[in-house]
Amino acid sequence: MQKEQYVCTVCGFNMVGYYPDKCPFCGALRDKFITSEECSARFNVKGFPVNEKVTRLNSVPSLGLEHSAYRVETNNKTYWIDCPSSFDNSLKPTDVIIFTHHHFLGASNQYRELFSSQVRIHKLDSAHKICQAFTFDETFDGNFTEDGIDAFHIDGHTPGFTFYIFEETLLICDYVFLKEGKMRYNPFGPEKDTREGGKKLKTIVEGRKIDVVCGYNYVVDYVDWKPKFDNLCV
């Protein structure tokens, strides 16, 4: 039997199996929640091409804070990096849902059931209390490479924060915010650790051929993104 599930319209967080007084992610009150069924009826998930193998997935219209997830199509499998908040059963199946961190779990439990997808997250983030109602088929530790996707654990914004590089695409989620041409580190986390993670990121990307950067709410050319990021690491 499917569990009851609610979605916060302020931030998009999915609450599985319970109806709390406040959103466990953003603190919004329950009058801001809608059922998962209502969410699916109101918010579709659309794909917007980044390049031939990477597609940005967003709710239409925007749902709350609205984060992007990204579909990566390798030679062997289809991966999602992070997960849409709204459940849309018209989407193309995905084999693996893998997270940058535990803030953007979205409706991964429902997509896991629909597509028989494998869901993965860094083990340090899997231990957070907001993850308790979600199923992870695998937790990872450290860096790894799979099907041409390179994963790098840098800590910082969350203990398990992991970014990804696929071919010439950098998938960084919300480690840095980019607004009106200005960049800053994500302030929601330990500042010192986030800056240290930024230094690790800078070392990793130096010398790599990267064309585009995929953030949680933007897609930009690397040549425009990199100088701004370098200024943060001074």
C-alpha positions as CSV (number, residue, x, y, z in Angstrom):
1,M,0.0,0.0,0.0
2,Q,1.3,3.4,-0.9
3,K,2.2,5.6,2.0
4,E,0.6,9.0,2.5
5,Q,2.9,11.7,1.1
6,Y,2.9,15.5,1.2
7,V,4.9,18.2,-0.6
8,C,5.8,21.5,0.9
9,T,4.9,24.3,-1.6
10,V,7.4,26.6,0.0
11,C,10.5,24.5,-0.5
12,G,9.4,21.3,-2.4
13,F,10.4,18.9,0.3
14,N,8.5,15.6,0.3
15,M,7.2,14.2,3.6
16,V,6.7,10.5,3.3
17,G,4.3,8.6,5.6
18,Y,3.4,11.4,8.0
19,Y,1.8,14.9,8.2
20,P,3.9,17.1,10.4
21,D,3.0,20.5,11.9
22,K,6.0,22.0,10.2
23,C,8.1,21.2,7.1
24,P,11.2,19.4,8.4
25,F,13.3,21.2,5.8
26,C,12.2,24.8,5.7
27,G,9.8,25.1,8.7
28,A,6.7,26.1,6.7
29,L,3.4,25.4,8.4
30,R,1.1,22.6,7.3
31,D,-1.2,24.9,5.5
32,K,1.5,25.1,2.9
33,F,1.5,21.4,2.2
34,I,-0.4,19.6,-0.6
35,T,-0.7,15.9,-1.1
36,S,1.6,14.2,-3.6
37,E,-1.4,13.5,-5.8
38,E,-2.3,17.2,-5.8
39,C,1.4,18.1,-6.5
40,S,1.5,15.7,-9.5
41,A,-1.7,17.3,-10.9
42,R,-0.4,20.9,-10.6
43,F,3.3,20.5,-11.4
44,N,4.6,18.7,-14.4
45,V,8.4,17.9,-14.8
46,K,9.9,19.0,-18.1
47,G,13.2,18.4,-19.6
48,F,15.4,21.2,-21.0
49,P,18.5,20.1,-23.0
50,V,21.9,21.2,-21.7
51,N,23.8,19.2,-24.3
52,E,23.4,16.0,-26.2
53,K,23.7,13.8,-23.1
54,V,22.6,16.0,-20.2
55,T,19.1,17.3,-19.6
56,R,17.9,19.7,-16.9
57,L,14.7,18.6,-15.2
58,N,12.4,21.2,-13.6
59,S,8.9,21.5,-12.3
60,V,6.5,23.6,-14.5
61,P,5.3,25.9,-13.0
62,S,8.1,26.3,-10.5
63,L,7.5,24.4,-7.3
64,G,8.6,26.4,-4.2
65,L,12.3,27.1,-4.1
66,E,12.5,24.9,-7.2
67,H,15.8,23.0,-7.6
68,S,16.9,21.4,-10.9
69,A,17.8,17.8,-11.2
70,Y,19.8,16.5,-14.2
71,R,19.4,13.5,-16.4
72,V,22.8,12.1,-17.6
73,E,22.7,9.5,-20.4
74,T,25.9,7.5,-20.5
75,N,26.6,4.7,-22.9
76,N,25.2,2.1,-20.5
77,K,22.6,3.7,-18.2
78,T,20.5,6.7,-17.5
79,Y,21.3,8.6,-14.3
80,W,19.6,11.4,-12.4
81,I,21.7,13.6,-10.3
82,D,19.3,14.8,-7.6
83,C,15.6,14.3,-8.0
84,P,12.5,16.5,-9.0
85,S,10.2,17.3,-6.1
86,S,7.0,16.5,-8.1
87,F,6.2,13.0,-9.2
88,D,5.6,12.8,-12.9
89,N,5.1,9.3,-14.3
90,S,5.4,10.5,-17.9
91,L,9.2,11.0,-17.5
92,K,11.6,8.6,-19.3
93,P,12.8,5.9,-16.9
94,T,16.1,6.3,-15.1
95,D,18.3,3.5,-13.9
96,V,20.1,5.3,-11.0
97,I,19.2,8.3,-8.9
98,I,22.3,9.7,-7.2
99,F,22.5,12.7,-4.9
100,T,24.8,15.6,-4.4
101,H,23.4,15.8,-0.9
102,H,20.3,15.1,1.2
103,H,18.5,18.4,0.6
104,F,17.1,17.5,-2.8
105,L,15.7,14.0,-2.2
106,G,12.5,15.1,-4.0
107,A,10.1,12.3,-4.9
108,S,12.9,9.8,-5.2
109,N,11.0,7.2,-3.3
110,Q,8.1,7.2,-5.9
111,Y,10.5,7.3,-8.9
112,R,12.4,4.4,-7.3
113,E,9.2,2.4,-7.2
114,L,8.0,3.4,-10.6
115,F,11.3,2.7,-12.5
116,S,12.9,0.2,-10.2
117,S,15.8,2.7,-10.0
118,Q,18.7,2.3,-7.7
119,V,19.0,5.2,-5.3
120,R,22.4,6.3,-3.9
121,I,23.7,8.9,-1.5
122,H,26.9,9.6,0.5
123,K,26.6,7.7,3.8
124,L,27.3,10.8,5.9
125,D,24.2,12.5,4.5
126,S,22.1,9.3,4.7
127,A,22.2,9.5,8.5
128,H,20.4,12.9,8.6
129,K,17.0,12.7,10.2
130,I,15.2,14.1,7.2
131,C,16.3,11.0,5.3
132,Q,14.7,8.5,7.6
133,A,11.6,7.9,5.4
134,F,13.6,7.5,2.2
135,T,15.2,4.3,0.9
136,F,18.8,4.2,-0.3
137,D,19.9,1.1,-2.1
138,E,23.5,2.0,-1.7
139,T,25.5,4.6,0.3
140,F,29.0,5.5,-0.9
141,D,32.1,6.9,0.8
142,G,34.7,9.0,-1.0
143,N,35.3,9.5,-4.7
144,F,34.4,7.1,-7.5
145,T,34.0,6.8,-11.2
146,E,31.1,5.0,-12.9
147,D,30.1,5.0,-16.6
148,G,32.2,8.0,-17.3
149,I,30.7,10.0,-14.3
150,D,33.4,11.2,-11.8
151,A,32.1,11.8,-8.3
152,F,34.1,13.9,-5.8
153,H,33.2,14.1,-2.1
154,I,34.2,17.6,-0.8
155,D,32.2,17.9,2.5
156,G,31.4,21.5,3.4
157,H,27.8,22.6,2.7
158,T,26.7,19.1,4.1
159,P,29.0,16.4,5.4
160,G,28.4,14.2,2.4
161,F,28.3,16.8,-0.3
162,T,29.4,15.3,-3.6
163,F,29.7,17.0,-7.0
164,Y,30.0,15.3,-10.4
165,I,31.8,15.7,-13.7
166,F,30.5,14.0,-16.8
167,E,32.5,14.5,-19.9
168,E,32.6,18.3,-20.2
169,T,29.8,19.1,-17.8
170,L,30.3,20.1,-14.1
171,L,27.3,19.3,-11.9
172,I,27.7,21.4,-8.7
173,C,24.1,21.8,-7.4
174,D,24.0,24.6,-4.7
175,Y,27.5,24.6,-3.4
176,V,27.7,28.1,-4.7
177,F,24.9,30.5,-5.4
178,L,24.9,32.6,-8.6
179,K,22.6,35.6,-8.8
180,E,22.7,38.7,-11.0
181,G,26.3,37.8,-12.0
182,K,27.6,37.5,-8.5
183,M,28.7,34.3,-6.7
184,R,28.8,33.3,-3.1
185,Y,29.2,30.1,-1.1
186,N,26.0,28.5,0.1
187,P,25.5,30.1,3.6
188,F,23.5,27.2,5.0
189,G,26.2,25.1,6.5
190,P,29.6,25.5,8.3
191,E,31.3,28.4,6.6
192,K,34.9,27.2,7.3
193,D,34.2,23.7,6.0
194,T,32.4,25.0,2.9
195,R,35.4,27.2,2.0
196,E,37.7,24.2,2.5
197,G,35.5,22.2,0.2
198,G,35.6,25.0,-2.3
199,K,39.4,24.8,-2.3
200,K,39.2,21.0,-3.0
201,L,36.8,21.7,-5.9
202,K,39.1,24.3,-7.4
203,T,42.0,21.8,-7.3
204,I,39.9,19.1,-8.9
205,V,38.6,21.2,-11.8
206,E,42.0,22.9,-12.6
207,G,43.2,21.6,-16.0
208,R,40.1,19.7,-16.8
209,K,38.2,20.5,-20.0
210,I,34.8,21.7,-18.9
211,D,32.3,23.6,-21.1
212,V,29.2,24.1,-18.9
213,V,28.2,24.2,-15.2
214,C,24.9,22.9,-14.0
215,G,23.8,24.5,-10.7
216,Y,20.6,24.0,-8.7
217,N,18.9,26.9,-10.5
218,Y,21.2,27.8,-13.4
219,V,23.1,26.5,-16.3
220,V,26.1,28.7,-17.4
221,D,29.2,28.5,-19.6
222,Y,32.3,27.4,-17.6
223,V,34.3,30.3,-18.9
224,D,31.9,32.7,-17.3
225,W,31.5,30.7,-14.1
226,K,35.1,29.9,-13.4
227,P,36.5,33.4,-12.8
228,K,33.8,34.1,-10.3
229,F,34.5,30.9,-8.5
230,D,38.2,31.6,-8.4
231,N,37.5,34.9,-6.6
232,L,35.8,33.0,-3.8
233,C,38.9,30.8,-3.3
234,V,41.3,33.7,-2.8
